[in-house]
Amino acid sequence: MQIGIDKLAFATPTRYLEMASLAQARSQDPNKYIKGLGQEAMAVPEESDDAVSLAANAGNLILSEEDKAAIDMVIVGTESGVDQSKSVASWVHDLLGINPHARSLEIKQACYGATAGLKLAVAHLALNPDSKVLVIGSDIAKYGLETGGEPTQGAGAVAILVNRDPAIAVVNNDSAMLTQNIADFWRPNYSDYAHVDGKFSNQAYLSNLAEVWRQYKIKNQLSAKDFKAMVFHSPYTKMGKKALLKLGDFEDQEEIDRLLAYYEPGRYYNKRVGNIYTGSLYLSLISLLDQASDLEAGDRIGLYSYGSGAVGEFFSIQLQPGYKESLQEVDFDQVVNQRSALEMDSYQDLLTFSLPQDGQTYMTDKSNQFPGRFVLDRVADHIRYYRRLT
């Protein structure tokens, strides 16, 4: 039985900041961000955006009524959870009107959470082949004003519908994994912002990749020549290029050069959205599948998932006949192009905004949201309330 990705979509806030604007405000050469990091813009969340609303908006783009009835598990990977007890998935399950007898849960392991959810979904479907699983990676990457991580911020969610006989890609049972207890990136419960050792985090990402790739080759007797393309977790899109170059330590340069041809299509949306943590790898996958013109059914695509702290996994998927038509049921360019650009003052106001923490009622500003979007409507008595705008 073949199990894998049947539908894919992503959602992002309605406003963004150009990297050129940020560079000017920070007295930096724009190419430091645009070429050095590979980022052109960052999505900036509104008051009414959070991990729940973004996840619901992504899921809403792909689910039919038949899907909602068949789904018996909702998994949200996030490191931007809004409650220490209640899962993001429980709200998403309700907002999307999914089968009430489904399981709903949240997974946390930095940027690796959505991959853990995807693998759990595949295992569940092996035992329950008539069901479907909704997996979502939803996050807001936020580091604060004038910090080293500021140009690598972003916000968004990727939704993945997993079932048997998938329309887009089969998920192969060929994973190689590595877990390490390291402090390259973390966010204590008492902190609104993540802490990161940037240089160490880049080194950890690449050394983890080297080890899981070594394991993968031994386990599966495969090498770079067996892959049509590869995509990588992208905290900033230049990281994907660094990852491919790292594989050059193990592979012929000719094969690395061939794979590098897919670097640009594989970062098409990421460079306009920014870092979305758990969804970043799968936004790269959407970019590749949507923008590359020569992918075919049967092509093997490699995926490297990395979550600081740290867990890394390399695995592959196999494209299915008609994958392009299934993917194009969502207009991804519209998701990005319907947004509006922010001025620096508005960006800084949004980035420093935080909801009241004393239980008072607060109605969020929804003036920049579109009809049909799910939003955080208000907070009252420490309870969050969501609704879909009409």
C-alpha positions in Angstrom: 0.0 0.0 0.0 1.3 3.4 -0.9 0.9 6.2 1.6 1.9 9.9 1.2 1.0 13.5 0.4 -2.3 13.9 -1.3 -2.7 17.7 -1.0 -0.5 20.6 0.0 -1.0 24.3 0.7 0.4 27.2 2.7 -1.0 30.3 4.3 0.8 33.4 5.4 -0.1 36.8 7.0 -1.6 39.5 4.7 1.3 41.9 5.1 5.1 41.7 4.7 8.3 43.8 5.0 10.7 44.1 2.2 14.3 43.3 3.1 15.5 46.4 1.4 13.3 48.5 3.8 14.7 46.7 6.8 18.3 47.1 5.5 17.8 50.8 5.0 16.4 51.2 8.5 19.3 49.2 10.0 21.9 51.0 7.9 22.9 47.8 6.2 23.7 47.0 2.6 20.5 45.4 1.2 22.6 42.6 -0.4 23.6 41.5 3.1 20.0 40.2 3.5 19.0 39.6 -0.1 22.1 37.8 -1.4 23.8 36.9 1.9 20.8 35.3 3.5 18.8 34.7 0.3 15.7 36.6 1.6 13.7 39.2 -0.2 10.9 39.8 2.3 9.4 38.6 5.6 5.8 37.9 6.4 4.7 39.9 9.4 1.8 38.7 11.6 -1.1 41.0 12.5 -2.6 41.2 16.0 -5.2 38.6 14.8 -2.6 36.1 13.5 -1.2 33.3 15.5 -0.3 29.7 15.1 -3.9 28.6 15.3 -5.4 31.0 12.8 -2.5 30.5 10.3 -2.9 26.7 10.6 -6.6 26.9 10.0 -6.1 29.1 7.0 -3.7 26.7 5.5 -5.9 23.7 6.1 -8.9 25.4 4.8 -7.3 25.8 1.3 -7.2 22.0 0.7 -9.9 20.2 2.6 -13.2 19.0 1.0 -16.2 18.0 3.0 -15.2 14.4 2.2 -11.8 15.0 3.6 -13.1 16.4 6.8 -15.4 13.4 7.3 -12.5 10.9 6.7 -9.8 12.6 8.8 -9.4 10.8 12.1 -6.2 12.6 13.2 -5.1 16.3 13.3 -1.5 16.9 14.1 0.1 20.4 14.4 3.8 20.8 14.7 4.7 24.1 16.2 7.1 26.0 18.4 4.7 28.9 18.6 2.0 27.3 20.6 -0.5 29.6 22.3 -1.2 27.5 25.4 0.9 25.3 27.7 -1.8 22.7 27.9 -4.3 22.9 25.0 -3.0 22.0 21.6 -3.2 24.2 18.5 -4.8 21.2 16.8 -7.8 21.2 19.1 -8.8 24.7 17.8 -8.0 23.9 14.2 -10.1 20.7 14.4 -13.1 22.8 15.5 -12.5 25.7 13.1 -12.3 23.5 10.1 -15.3 21.3 11.1 -13.4 18.0 11.0 -14.9 14.7 12.1 -15.5 15.0 15.9 -14.2 11.5 16.5 -10.7 12.4 15.3 -7.6 12.6 17.5 -6.0 16.1 17.8 -2.5 16.8 19.1 0.4 19.1 19.0 4.1 18.1 18.5 7.0 20.2 19.6 10.6 19.7 18.6 11.7 23.0 17.2 11.5 23.1 13.4 11.3 19.3 13.2 7.7 19.1 14.5 5.8 18.8 11.2 8.1 16.0 10.0 7.4 14.1 13.2 3.7 14.6 12.4 4.1 13.4 8.8 5.9 10.3 9.9 3.3 9.6 12.6 0.5 10.1 10.0 2.1 7.6 7.7 2.4 5.0 10.5 -1.2 5.6 11.5 -2.4 5.1 7.9 -0.6 1.8 7.6 -2.9 0.5 10.3 -6.0 2.5 9.3 -5.8 2.7 5.5 -9.3 4.1 5.0 -8.6 7.2 7.1 -6.9 10.5 6.4 -4.6 12.6 8.5 -4.2 16.4 8.4 -0.6 17.5 9.3 0.2 21.2 9.7 3.4 23.1 10.5 2.4 26.5 11.8 4.8 29.1 13.3 5.8 32.7 13.8 9.5 33.3 13.8 10.1 36.3 16.0 13.5 37.6 17.3 12.9 41.2 18.1 14.0 44.6 16.8 17.6 45.2 15.9 18.7 41.6 16.7 20.9 39.3 14.7 17.9 37.2 13.8 15.7 40.0 12.8 16.2 39.5 9.0 15.4 35.8 9.3 11.9 36.3 10.8 8.7 35.2 9.1 5.2 33.7 9.7 3.1 31.1 8.0 1.7 27.6 8.0 1.8 24.6 5.6 -1.0 22.0 5.5 -0.4 18.4 4.3 -3.2 15.9 3.7 -1.9 12.4 4.1 -3.7 9.3 2.8 -3.3 6.1 0.8 -2.9 6.3 -3.0 -1.8 9.9 -2.7 -2.0 12.3 -5.7 1.2 14.2 -5.1 3.9 11.9 -3.6 4.5 8.7 -1.8 6.5 9.0 1.4 9.3 6.4 1.3 10.2 4.3 4.4 13.9 5.1 4.2 14.6 7.6 7.0 17.9 8.2 8.7 17.7 10.2 11.9 20.0 11.8 14.6 19.2 13.3 18.0 21.6 15.4 20.0 21.2 17.3 23.2 22.7 20.7 22.2 21.9 24.4 22.8 22.0 26.0 19.4 18.5 27.5 19.6 15.9 27.5 22.4 13.2 29.6 24.0 12.6 29.4 27.7 9.0 29.5 28.9 9.5 32.9 30.4 10.9 34.4 27.1 8.9 36.0 24.3 11.9 35.6 22.0 14.0 32.7 21.0 17.7 32.6 22.0 20.1 31.4 19.3 23.8 30.8 18.9 23.8 31.6 15.2 27.2 30.3 14.3 26.9 27.2 16.3 23.3 26.6 15.0 24.6 26.7 11.4 27.4 24.3 12.2 25.0 22.0 14.1 22.6 22.0 11.1 25.3 21.0 8.7 27.1 18.4 10.9 23.7 16.8 11.6 23.0 16.6 7.9 26.4 15.1 7.3 25.8 12.3 9.8 22.2 11.5 8.7 23.3 11.5 5.0 26.1 9.1 5.9 23.6 6.8 7.6 21.1 7.2 4.8 23.6 6.1 2.2 24.6 3.0 4.2 21.0 2.0 5.0 19.5 2.5 1.6 22.5 2.0 -0.8 21.6 5.3 -2.5 23.6 8.3 -3.4 23.1 11.8 -4.9 22.7 10.4 -8.4 19.5 8.6 -7.3 17.7 11.9 -6.6 16.1 14.3 -9.1 16.2 17.1 -6.5 16.5 17.8 -2.8 14.9 20.4 -0.5 16.0 21.4 3.0 14.7 23.1 6.1 15.3 26.8 5.3 15.6 29.2 8.3 16.9 31.4 5.5 17.1 30.3 1.9 20.9 30.5 1.6 21.0 27.6 4.1 19.6 25.3 1.4 22.6 26.0 -0.8 25.0 25.5 2.1 23.4 22.1 2.7 23.8 21.0 -0.8 27.4 22.1 -0.9 28.0 20.2 2.4 26.9 17.0 0.6 29.8 17.7 -1.7 32.0 16.2 1.0 30.4 12.8 0.1 29.3 13.1 -3.5 30.8 13.8 -6.9 30.8 17.5 -7.7 29.0 16.9 -11.0 26.0 15.5 -9.0 26.0 18.4 -6.6 26.1 20.9 -9.5 23.1 19.0 -11.1 21.1 19.2 -7.8 22.0 22.9 -7.4 20.0 23.6 -10.5 16.9 23.1 -8.3 18.0 25.6 -5.6 16.2 28.5 -7.2 12.8 26.8 -7.7 13.1 25.3 -4.3 13.3 28.6 -2.5 10.7 30.6 -4.6 8.2 31.2 -1.9 10.5 30.9 1.1 12.4 34.0 0.0 9.2 36.1 0.1 7.7 34.6 3.3 10.7 34.1 5.5 11.3 31.5 8.2 8.2 29.6 9.3 10.0 27.0 11.4 8.1 23.7 11.2 6.7 24.6 7.8 9.9 25.8 6.2 10.9 22.5 4.7 7.5 21.9 3.3 7.2 25.4 1.9 10.5 24.6 0.1 8.8 21.4 -1.2 5.8 23.4 -2.5 8.2 25.9 -4.1 10.1 23.1 -5.9 7.0 21.2 -7.1 5.2 24.4 -8.2 8.2 26.1 -9.9 10.4 23.3 -11.4 9.4 22.5 -14.9 11.1 19.2 -15.5 10.0 17.0 -12.6 8.2 13.8 -13.6 6.3 11.0 -12.0 8.7 8.5 -10.4 11.3 11.2 -9.5 12.8 10.7 -6.1 13.0 14.0 -4.1 15.2 14.1 -0.9 14.1 16.1 2.2 16.2 17.1 5.1 14.4 18.2 8.2 16.2 19.8 11.1 15.0 21.0 14.5 17.4 22.7 16.8 18.1 21.1 20.1 18.5 18.9 18.0 16.8 16.3 15.7 17.6 15.8 12.1 16.1 13.4 9.5 16.7 12.7 5.9 14.1 10.8 3.9 12.6 10.8 0.4 9.4 11.0 -1.5 8.4 9.6 -4.9 6.4 11.9 -7.2 3.1 10.5 -8.6 1.4 10.9 -12.0 -0.6 14.1 -12.2 1.1 15.6 -9.1 1.3 19.0 -10.8 -2.4 19.2 -11.5 -3.2 18.3 -7.9 -0.8 20.9 -6.6 -2.2 23.6 -8.8 -5.7 23.4 -7.2 -4.3 26.1 -4.9 -3.1 29.4 -6.5 0.2 29.8 -4.5 1.2 33.0 -6.3 -2.0 34.6 -5.2 -1.3 33.6 -1.6 1.9 35.7 -1.8 0.9 38.4 -4.2 -2.4 39.5 -2.5 -0.4 40.7 0.5 0.5 44.4 1.1 3.9 45.9 2.0 4.5 47.5 5.4 6.3 50.7 6.3 8.9 50.4 9.0 6.8 52.2 11.7 3.9 49.8 11.2 6.3 46.8 11.1 7.9 47.8 14.4 4.5 48.3 16.0 3.3 44.9 15.0 6.6 43.2 16.1 6.5 44.7 19.6 2.7 44.1 20.1 1.7 41.5 22.7 -1.7 40.5 23.9 -2.7 41.5 27.5 -1.8 38.9 30.1 -4.1 40.0 32.9 -7.3 38.4 31.6 -8.9 41.6 30.4 -11.0 41.5 27.2 -9.1 42.5 24.2 -10.5 42.7 20.6 -7.8 42.3 18.0 -7.4 44.6 15.1 -8.7 42.8 12.0 -8.8 45.8 9.6 -6.0 44.3 7.3 -7.5 40.8 7.1 -9.4 39.4 4.1 -12.9 38.0 4.2 -12.9 34.3 4.5 -9.8 34.2 6.7 -9.7 32.7 10.2 -8.5 35.1 12.8 -8.0 35.5 16.5 -11.0 37.6 17.3 -10.5 38.4 21.0 -9.2 37.3 24.3 -11.4 37.3 27.4 -10.9 35.8 30.8 -7.6 34.3 29.5 -9.5 32.4 26.8 -8.8 32.8 23.1 -11.7 33.1 20.7 -11.4 32.6 16.9 -13.8 33.1 14.0 -13.9 33.2 10.2 -14.4 36.7 8.7 -17.3 37.2 6.4 
